[in-house]
């Protein structure tokens, strides 16, 4: 390809004023921005989530949460509107804060704050807090305020959760203790109301039932025997007119009297009535007759006229009546025992249900007491900061130099960009220009070969006007553009804020 370098050089020189103006505009804007952009300082602090200092096998901490989850929770609480406004106003983070709205202050604080969390299996959980601003002491102060709030929030959260856990289990223990007391009272009341039909006395009552049944059999046998004896006595009296021979129901004194009378009959067959033995025996017989008569005869006068048969029958009737009364008492006792025994199974089921509820509550109470002790130990762990906690690994210090802007890079980049843009404009203008400027253009356009070509000759006045316009434009580019940038930065809005807003609107994250 045959390039006409002299022609292109001439074209460049002819349009040099465009290049100079564009180059001067871009370079001046870049250099002005490089010197006018405020310095940005950055301070950071590194925090570490430390594991519990007390082995979990000895005393499990009350507060148990994933470390990364804990950091995210604390981060959200840290970046609240109240905290950011309070820190910004106390440390005077921004210039001319009086002209900024609270929303703008909060937005700027959040924009200039960077919090990153890192965690992984087998790795420590770390939080890095950064803040950027125009003053080194201010950014360090903001980061330290952040760290203070994080540590305070972590300690408060751990202590509060531990205290809430202890309070919960204290209330639970009190509640279950009350329920145990109520259940004990219910069981005691049930036992008192059903004292005669409790399962633990069933065997005793069954034994009592057997004993009463045996006694009933004996009493009924005695009643039958006395009734038979009564019938035999009446039959014997009707047949013989005597009641002798019936001694079953006699008193010991009566039986002894019969024996003495028989002995007297024997003595009378051998001794005379005046014999001392007979007299002594007769005295004993008289004494016993008085005693027997007193035992058999009622105190009233009408009973004194009763015959021996009537007396014996009355005695048997009395004994039969007493036995029947005893039989009725035994029947009543057996009926009461049968009712209590019949109710025992039902009471056993009800009492078992009450005891089961009591055991369940007792088990819950024991568990609550164990958890209460564990919560109390966990509370002490948190109060003494022996549990999982956040500690500062690297505290924020005042930076000695700004991290941005890179003024040399901005200025140099602006100069290079201005030169490139100037050349690009010249190339674009030439590509769009279709005028005839060389003999070859005549040949190409008209198909003829000229004998000679005469270039356009400017007059001295045209040259002067052209140079004056170029100088004015150059003056505007070199002096006016920086002046405009300075005025915008000082009187309208700082360039960094303006650049951030423009970048945010077009979707660029600065």
Secondary structure, DSSP 8 states (H G I E B T S, - for coil): ----HHHHHHHHHHTHHHHHHHHHHHHHHHHHHHHHS--BEEEEEEEEEE--SS-TTT---S----HHHHHHHHHHHHT-HHHHHHHHHHHT-STTGGGS-HHHHHHHHHHHEEEEEEEETTEEEEEEEEEEES-HHHHHHHHHHHHHHHHHHHHHHHHHHHHHHHHHHHHHHHHHHHHHHHHHHHHHHHHHHTGGG-GGGHHHHHHHHHHHHHHHHHHHHHHHHHHHHHHHHHHHHHHHS--TT--TT--HHHHHHHHHHHHHHHHHHHS-TT-HHHHHHHHHHHHHHHHHHHHHS-SSTTGGG--HHHHHHHHHHHHHHHHHHHHHHHHHHHHHHHHHHHHHHHHHHHHHHHHHHHHHHHHHHHHHHHHHHHHHHHHHHHHTT-SSEEEEEE-----SS--B--HHHHHHHHHHHHHHHHHHHHHHHHHH-----SHHHHHHHHS---S--------HHHHHHHHHHHHHHHHIIIIIHHHHHHHIIIII--HHHHHHHHHHHTT---
